Amino acid sequence: MPAICGIALALCFFSRALPAQAATPAPAATSAKTIVFLGDSLTAGFGLPPSEAFPALIAEKIREASLPFRVENAGLSGDTSAGALRRTDWMLQRPIDVLVIALGGNDGLRGQPVKSLKANLQAIIDKAKWKNPAVKIVIAGMQIPPNMGAAYAEDFARVYAELALENNAVLIPFLLEGVGGRRDLNQPDLIHPTAAGQRIIADLVWRALEPILRKG
């Protein structure tokens, strides 16, 4: 990862911003299934209108494809895997058919043990599957700056692949692929993606998500 991306990520995940955005319906139908995006500031769309965060852009793609799914953005800036786990029971009070998990950057930048990160993410998956055994899981990976130590960074990145394999989940290796560290795709703080950066993230996520939704 470019050095600037590491600096950007370090600042990004510690920032606190607006609470999770309201659900973005798509399409409006009583039989529509629900996709929930569980994440931090990248998912929440920090610094942008809710309509420009990548979950809202995914909702647009769903409408264009006339697929019977609605999107809920459960991104919370500054959240960790432990924080997301604490709000999972509340989140699961409504039916969830597809869960996209995009967490972990804050854990890594705070030096939390990799084992704790994996345990928290696994617990979220377990809770979702207990509530709905047929739920589809998508895991969006994250990378951390190399200044945290090469071995730690490698172990951290490996967690996502292991979780995907162990849970028969779809893996997106790096959520910020093609966006992290690029001045032209980040806001003036060089931390959060611009609307253009969010569109690239949406395209990346859509490539993993669309086949799942097509299968129903």
Beta strands, then each sheet from edge to edge (+ up, - down):
strand 1: 33-39
strand 2: 69-75
strand 3: 98-102
strand 4: 136-140
strand 5: 170-172
sheet 1: 2+ 1+ 3+ 4+ 5+
end
